[in-house]
């Protein structure tokens, strides 16, 4: 009896193959944006199981058993090394041995991995090490468009050719070209990142001429996008419209499961965190020619590779023990969702920490976990990933008063709307990136920055771009639109992430680096040290209005009922 894990497409292919002797079949399975979701079990008591590479391994093993391992190609589209406790632990804590990611992808039989922007964000010591370790296993870390500044040659492997399914298959990998918009120069020093257009076509033409493959796969860490050519970081549909000579185009980055075919080329984006895999089936026969079909397949979190789970049980235990270590106490609950409605303890904590560096006069911070909660009582290191899930550093940037106001206007314009049916920028549509089943934000909530160190209001009845009114600095002194202030913010924001500095504040891109007056370690580490230092964090400690200032949505009688209604829809 056929394994229940096999989807409809595989069953159809197997049936067709039985009627088409001599036809060759290749199955291409893809993951992307796994973000360290390597284990299905929670690190702390009370958490539920989740989809992970353990689930993917079970599904892939089922496929290999059904069609034969030589007929399967397993690929990952990047963002492997950041986003989970396990990735952090093996990036920065347990660094002496082989990285756990290298061990896992070798165990699972991955054939190639593309480099993601969050892989680069780990820094040269981490991604260079992983690159070498993957190569030792025969697994290329691919990024043809990441070239050395010294000689223009690829920093990582550009492509690899495989013999699978009785066919010669070329896999060409690309990373996200918008790296410099998010990450500071020391992280990617010595590398230049080229736009996928025209770089991808140039490499396809080169590889086709040299290798003469039967099948070409373009494996990209680039979002699907809108196909309008406007987004450097999401060029998937742009590539689908323009690429010639490609059978399967794998996208990732935006965490959005998506499948589309055009002129025989299939674009497949499997989404994030091993919730789905992309699956393409290529068949080739003398009479039938070459055909491609694509789909995404939902993973079953209850079905995992038991042998793999046992193999990496010790590693899981190390991560679990590390993330259960006590940090301090919270006198109140922190809820990240509260940040969408106004000031809250969660953002007060971030602003207080950021304003604690000597150069900072003001602070920008946004909710980086869509809907997370840290309960009152003992705080353990695992909670740090809810408070601050990314390895962003703290930068202090010199900004003019008028630029600060424009920055905030830009933030709130993407966050709220002039009240009608709603006050938040939400839509009745699901969002796989946040697991929202129906209502979701139109824009990404991690770009909803508020300011610390200012006293101001946001008038929701005013037109977009004219809502923010600054009354004073937190200490009561005057705020000068023509004056200069040092503003603490994430390295992502300081390097142009979310376009808040460039499009919002109006600071030219070539000026952003020169505006940085101080750099500090990862913000998560700073929050950790703050809690350790104080032992117990209560609202008074992080709520000093003379430090963090105060802001409100106004008028209250308009805001209160509509905000409550919208929050009910979202959560």
C-alpha positions in Angstrom: 0.0 0.0 0.0 1.4 3.5 -0.9 2.6 5.6 2.0 0.0 8.1 3.1 2.6 10.9 3.0 2.7 10.8 -0.8 0.7 13.7 -2.3 -1.7 13.5 -5.2 0.9 14.8 -7.7 3.4 11.9 -6.9 0.6 9.4 -7.2 -0.4 10.7 -10.6 3.2 10.7 -11.8 3.7 7.1 -10.6 0.6 6.1 -12.5 1.6 7.8 -15.6 5.1 6.3 -15.5 3.5 2.9 -15.5 1.9 3.7 -18.8 5.0 5.4 -20.3 8.0 3.0 -20.5 11.3 4.7 -21.0 10.1 8.0 -19.5 12.5 9.5 -16.9 11.2 11.3 -13.9 12.9 13.8 -11.5 11.4 15.1 -8.2 12.7 18.4 -6.9 11.9 19.1 -3.3 12.6 22.5 -1.9 12.6 24.2 1.5 13.4 27.8 2.4 13.3 30.3 5.3 13.5 27.4 7.7 15.1 29.9 10.2 16.5 27.2 12.5 13.3 25.2 12.8 15.3 22.0 13.1 13.4 20.3 16.0 9.7 19.5 16.3 9.7 19.6 20.1 9.5 22.8 22.3 12.5 23.9 24.4 10.3 24.7 27.4 7.4 23.0 29.1 4.0 23.8 27.8 4.9 24.5 24.2 3.4 22.5 21.4 5.1 20.5 18.6 5.7 22.3 15.3 6.6 21.6 11.8 10.4 21.3 11.4 13.1 19.6 9.3 12.1 16.5 11.3 8.8 16.6 9.4 10.5 17.3 6.1 12.8 14.4 6.6 9.9 12.0 7.1 8.2 13.3 3.9 11.3 13.2 1.8 12.2 9.7 3.0 8.7 8.6 2.0 9.2 10.1 -1.4 12.6 8.5 -1.9 11.1 5.1 -0.9 8.4 5.6 -3.5 10.3 6.8 -6.5 13.9 5.9 -5.7 16.6 8.1 -4.1 18.3 8.7 -7.4 15.2 10.4 -8.7 15.0 13.0 -5.9 16.8 16.4 -5.6 16.6 18.1 -2.3 17.3 21.9 -2.2 17.1 24.7 0.3 16.6 28.4 -0.7 18.3 30.0 2.3 17.8 31.8 5.6 18.9 28.7 7.5 21.1 30.1 10.2 19.0 32.5 12.1 15.6 32.7 13.8 15.5 30.0 16.4 17.3 29.0 19.7 19.2 26.2 18.1 20.6 28.4 15.3 21.7 31.0 17.8 23.3 28.4 20.1 25.4 26.9 17.4 26.2 30.2 15.8 27.6 31.9 18.9 27.7 29.6 22.0 28.8 26.1 20.9 31.3 27.1 18.2 34.1 24.7 18.5 32.7 21.7 16.6 30.8 21.2 13.4 27.8 23.5 13.1 24.6 21.6 13.7 23.1 22.9 10.5 25.9 21.3 8.5 25.3 18.0 10.3 21.5 18.1 9.8 21.5 18.9 6.0 24.2 16.2 5.5 22.1 13.7 7.4 19.0 14.6 5.4 20.8 14.3 2.1 20.4 17.9 0.9 22.0 18.5 -2.5 22.5 22.3 -2.4 21.6 25.3 -0.2 21.3 28.9 -1.3 22.7 31.7 0.8 20.0 33.9 2.5 20.3 37.4 3.9 19.8 36.1 7.5 22.7 33.7 6.8 24.9 36.6 5.9 23.6 38.5 9.0 25.3 35.9 11.2 28.7 37.4 10.2 31.8 36.1 8.4 32.9 33.8 11.1 29.6 31.8 11.0 28.8 31.7 7.3 32.3 31.2 6.2 32.6 28.2 8.6 29.3 26.8 7.4 30.3 27.3 3.8 33.5 25.2 4.3 31.6 22.5 6.3 28.9 22.1 3.7 31.5 21.9 1.0 33.2 19.1 3.0 29.9 17.2 2.7 29.7 17.9 -1.0 26.8 20.4 -0.5 27.4 23.7 -2.2 26.4 27.0 -0.4 25.2 28.8 -3.6 25.2 32.5 -4.4 26.4 33.3 -7.9 25.5 37.0 -7.5 27.6 37.5 -4.4 31.0 38.4 -5.8 34.3 39.3 -4.2 35.2 43.0 -4.4 38.8 42.1 -5.1 38.4 40.3 -8.4 34.6 40.1 -9.2 34.5 36.3 -8.9 31.8 34.5 -6.9 32.5 34.5 -3.2 30.4 31.3 -2.8 29.9 28.4 -5.3 27.7 29.7 -8.2 26.2 26.4 -9.3 26.4 22.6 -9.3 25.5 19.9 -11.8 23.8 16.7 -10.7 22.8 13.4 -12.3 19.3 12.6 -11.1 16.2 11.0 -12.6 18.3 9.9 -15.5 18.9 13.6 -16.4 21.7 16.1 -16.1 20.4 18.9 -13.8 22.1 22.2 -13.2 21.2 24.1 -10.0 22.3 27.8 -10.0 22.0 29.6 -6.7 21.5 33.3 -5.9 21.2 35.3 -2.7 19.2 38.4 -2.0 20.8 41.4 -3.7 19.3 43.9 -1.3 21.8 43.0 1.5 23.4 46.4 1.9 20.0 47.9 2.7 19.8 45.9 5.9 23.2 44.9 7.1 26.3 46.9 8.1 29.4 46.7 6.0 31.6 44.6 8.4 29.1 41.8 8.1 29.5 41.4 4.3 32.9 43.0 3.9 34.6 42.0 0.7 31.4 41.0 -1.0 29.2 42.8 -3.6 25.7 41.7 -4.2 24.3 42.0 -7.8 20.7 42.3 -8.8 19.2 39.1 -10.1 18.2 40.9 -13.2 20.3 40.5 -15.4 22.7 38.4 -13.4 20.5 35.3 -13.3 20.0 35.2 -17.0 23.7 35.7 -17.6 24.5 32.7 -15.4 21.7 30.5 -17.0 23.2 31.2 -20.4 26.7 30.5 -19.3 25.8 27.2 -17.6 23.6 26.0 -20.4 26.4 26.7 -22.9 29.1 25.0 -20.8 27.2 22.1 -19.2 24.3 21.4 -21.7 21.9 20.3 -18.9 18.6 18.6 -19.5 17.0 20.6 -16.6 17.9 24.0 -15.2 16.9 25.0 -11.6 17.4 28.6 -10.4 17.5 28.5 -6.6 17.0 32.0 -5.2 16.7 33.7 -1.9 14.4 36.3 -3.3 10.8 37.0 -2.6 8.0 36.3 -5.0 7.2 40.0 -5.2 4.5 41.6 -7.3 6.2 41.4 -10.7 6.3 45.1 -11.2 10.1 45.4 -11.0 9.9 47.8 -8.0 11.4 45.6 -5.3 15.1 44.6 -5.4 14.6 42.1 -2.6 11.6 40.3 -4.2 12.3 39.6 -7.8 10.6 36.2 -8.2 7.8 37.2 -10.5 10.1 39.6 -12.4 12.4 36.7 -13.1 9.5 34.5 -14.1 8.5 37.1 -16.7 12.0 37.4 -18.1 14.1 34.3 -17.6 14.7 32.0 -20.6 15.9 28.4 -20.4 14.8 27.7 -16.9 12.5 24.8 -15.8 12.1 25.5 -12.1 12.5 28.9 -10.4 12.6 28.5 -6.6 11.9 31.6 -4.5 11.8 32.3 -0.7 12.5 35.3 1.6 8.9 36.6 1.9 7.6 33.5 3.7 4.7 33.3 1.2 3.7 29.9 -0.2 3.2 30.5 -3.9 3.1 28.5 -7.2 2.8 29.9 -10.7 3.6 28.6 -14.2 4.6 30.7 -17.3 5.7 29.3 -20.6 6.8 26.0 -19.1 8.7 27.6 -16.2 7.4 26.9 -12.7 7.9 29.4 -9.9 7.7 27.6 -6.5 7.9 29.3 -3.1 7.3 26.8 -0.2 6.9 29.4 2.5 8.7 29.3 5.8 9.7 27.3 8.9 9.2 23.9 7.2 5.4 24.4 7.1 5.4 23.3 3.5 7.8 22.1 0.9 7.9 23.0 -2.7 7.6 20.0 -5.0 8.3 20.0 -8.8 8.1 16.9 -11.0 10.0 16.9 -14.3 9.3 14.1 -16.8 11.2 13.5 -20.0 10.6 11.0 -22.7 11.4 10.5 -26.3 7.8 10.7 -27.4 6.4 13.0 -24.7 9.2 15.6 -24.5 9.9 17.4 -21.2 7.1 18.5 -18.9 7.2 20.1 -15.5 4.5 20.4 -12.8 4.7 22.1 -9.4 2.9 22.3 -6.1 3.4 23.1 -2.4 2.8 20.3 0.1 1.8 20.9 3.7 4.0 19.1 6.2 2.4 17.1 9.0 4.0 18.0 12.4 2.8 14.7 13.9 4.9 12.7 11.4 8.7 13.0 12.0 11.8 11.0 11.2 12.3 9.1 14.4 15.8 8.0 13.6 16.7 11.7 12.9 15.1 12.7 16.1 17.2 10.2 18.0 20.4 11.1 16.1 20.2 14.7 17.2 18.7 14.3 20.6 21.9 15.3 22.4 22.1 18.5 20.4 18.5 19.3 21.2 19.3 18.7 24.9 22.1 21.2 24.8 20.0 23.9 23.2 17.1 23.2 25.6 19.4 23.4 28.7 20.9 26.7 27.4 17.6 28.3 26.7 16.1 27.3 30.1 18.8 29.1 32.1 17.2 31.8 34.4 17.7 35.5 33.5 15.6 37.4 36.1 12.0 38.3 37.0 9.2 40.2 35.4 6.7 41.9 37.6 4.2 42.1 34.7 3.4 40.2 31.5 4.9 41.5 28.2 2.6 41.2 25.2 4.0 42.2 21.8 0.5 42.7 20.4 0.0 45.6 22.8 2.4 47.7 20.7 -0.1 48.1 17.9 -2.5 50.0 20.1 0.0 52.4 21.7 2.6 52.6 24.5 3.1 49.3 26.3 5.5 47.6 28.7 7.1 45.6 25.9 8.2 48.6 23.8 9.0 50.6 27.0 11.6 47.9 27.8 13.2 48.2 24.3 13.2 52.0 24.4 14.7 52.0 28.0 17.5 49.7 26.9 18.3 51.6 23.8 18.2 54.9 25.5 20.7 53.5 28.1 23.7 54.0 25.8 25.4 57.3 26.4 25.2 58.7 22.8 21.4 58.2 22.5 18.9 61.0 23.0 16.0 59.4 21.2 15.0 55.8 20.3 13.1 54.1 17.5 11.7 50.6 18.2 9.1 48.3 16.7 7.4 45.0 17.7 9.6 42.3 16.2 7.5 39.4 17.3 4.0 39.6 15.8 2.1 38.1 18.7 4.3 36.9 21.5 3.9 36.8 25.3 6.4 36.6 28.1 4.5 35.8 31.3 5.2 37.5 34.6 7.5 35.7 37.0 10.8 34.0 36.1 12.3 35.0 32.8 14.5 32.4 31.1 16.8 32.8 28.1 14.2 31.3 25.8 12.0 34.4 26.5 14.8 36.5 25.0 13.8 35.2 21.5 10.2 36.3 22.0 11.3 39.8 23.2 13.9 40.0 20.4 14.0 37.3 17.8 16.7 38.8 15.5 20.4 39.3 15.8 20.1 43.0 15.1 22.8 45.3 16.5 22.1 48.7 18.1 23.2 51.7 16.1 23.0 55.3 17.0 22.2 57.6 14.0 22.4 61.4 13.8 19.1 62.8 12.5 17.7 66.3 12.1 14.4 67.0 14.0 12.4 67.3 10.8 13.8 64.0 9.6 12.6 62.4 12.8 9.1 63.7 12.3 9.1 62.5 8.7 10.4 59.1 9.8 7.5 58.8 12.3 4.9 60.0 9.7 6.1 57.2 7.4 5.9 54.6 10.1 2.4 55.5 11.2 1.2 55.9 7.6 1.9 52.2 7.2 0.5 51.3 10.5 -2.9 53.2 10.7 -5.4 54.8 8.4 -7.8 57.7 8.7 -10.7 56.1 10.5 -13.5 54.6 8.4 -14.4 51.0 8.9 -11.0 50.5 10.5 -8.2 52.4 12.2 -5.4 50.0 11.6 -4.1 49.1 8.2 -5.6 45.7 8.1 -7.3 43.5 5.5 -9.6 40.5 5.5 -7.0 38.1 4.1 -4.8 35.4 5.7 -1.1 35.8 6.1 1.0 32.7 6.3 4.0 34.7 7.6 2.2 35.5 10.9 -0.3 32.5 10.9 -3.2 35.0 10.7 -6.2 32.9 9.5 -8.2 35.9 8.4 -7.5 39.5 9.3 -3.9 40.6 8.9 -1.8 43.8 8.6 -1.4 45.1 5.1 2.3 46.0 5.9 4.9 44.3 8.0 4.4 45.1 11.7 8.2 44.9 12.4 8.4 48.3 10.6 5.9 50.0 13.0 8.4 52.2 14.8 7.4 54.4 17.7 9.8 56.9 19.3 11.2 56.9 22.8 12.5 60.1 24.4 9.8 62.3 22.8 6.4 63.6 23.9 4.0 63.5 20.9 0.6 62.6 19.6 -0.6 60.9 16.5 -3.9 62.4 15.3 -5.7 59.6 13.4 -8.2 62.1 11.9 -5.5 64.0 10.1 -4.4 63.0 6.5 -1.5 60.7 6.0 1.8 62.6 6.5 0.5 65.2 8.8 -0.5 63.2 11.9 2.5 63.5 14.2 2.7 66.5 16.5 5.8 66.6 18.8 5.3 68.6 22.0 8.7 68.3 23.6 11.6 66.0 24.5 11.0 63.6 27.3 12.7 65.9 29.9 10.3 68.8 28.9 12.9 70.7 26.8 11.9 72.0 23.4 12.1 69.9 20.3 13.8 71.7 17.4 12.9 70.6 13.8 16.2 72.2 12.7 18.2 70.7 15.5 20.3 67.5 15.4 19.6 64.4 17.6 21.2 61.0 18.1 18.6 58.3 17.6 19.1 54.7 18.8 17.7 52.1 16.4 18.4 48.6 15.0 21.2 48.0 12.5 18.5 46.9 10.1 16.8 50.2 10.3 20.0 52.2 10.3 21.1 50.5 7.0 17.8 51.4 5.3 15.7 48.4 6.2 12.0 49.1 5.7 12.9 52.3 3.7 12.0 54.3 6.8 15.2 56.4 6.7 15.4 56.7 3.0 11.8 57.1 1.8 10.5 58.2 5.2 13.1 60.6 6.7 14.4 61.5 3.2 18.0 60.7 4.0 19.9 59.8 0.8 21.1 56.2 0.8 24.7 57.2 0.4 24.5 59.3 3.5 23.2 56.7 5.9 26.5 55.1 6.8 28.1 58.5 7.6 25.2 59.3 10.0 26.1 56.4 12.3 27.8 57.8 15.4 28.0 54.6 17.5 27.6 50.8 17.1 26.7 48.4 19.9 26.3 44.6 20.2 23.1 42.7 19.5 20.0 44.3 21.1 18.9 40.9 22.4 22.1 40.7 24.4 21.6 44.2 25.7 18.1 43.3 26.9 19.5 40.2 28.5 22.1 42.1 30.4 19.6 44.8 31.4 17.3 42.1 33.0 20.3 40.4 34.6 21.6 43.6 36.1 18.2 44.7 37.6 17.0 41.3 38.7 13.4 42.3 38.6 11.8 44.4 35.8 8.6 46.3 36.7 6.6 48.9 34.9 8.2 51.7 37.0 11.7 50.7 36.0 11.0 50.9 32.3 8.2 53.5 32.4 10.0 56.6 33.5 8.4 59.3 31.3 11.3 61.6 31.8 13.4 59.0 29.9 11.1 57.3 27.4 8.7 60.1 26.9 5.0 59.6 26.0 2.9 59.3 23.0 -0.8 58.6 22.2 -3.2 58.1 19.4 -5.8 60.9 19.5 -8.6 61.8 19.7 -9.3 59.1 22.3 -13.1 59.0 21.7 -12.4 58.1 18.0 -9.5 55.8 18.6 -10.7 53.6 21.5 -13.7 51.8 20.0 -12.2 51.3 16.6 -8.8 50.2 17.9 -10.6 47.6 20.2 -12.6 46.3 17.3 -9.6 46.0 15.0 -7.5 44.3 17.6 -10.4 41.8 18.1 -10.3 41.0 14.4 -6.6 40.5 14.4 -6.3 38.4 17.5 
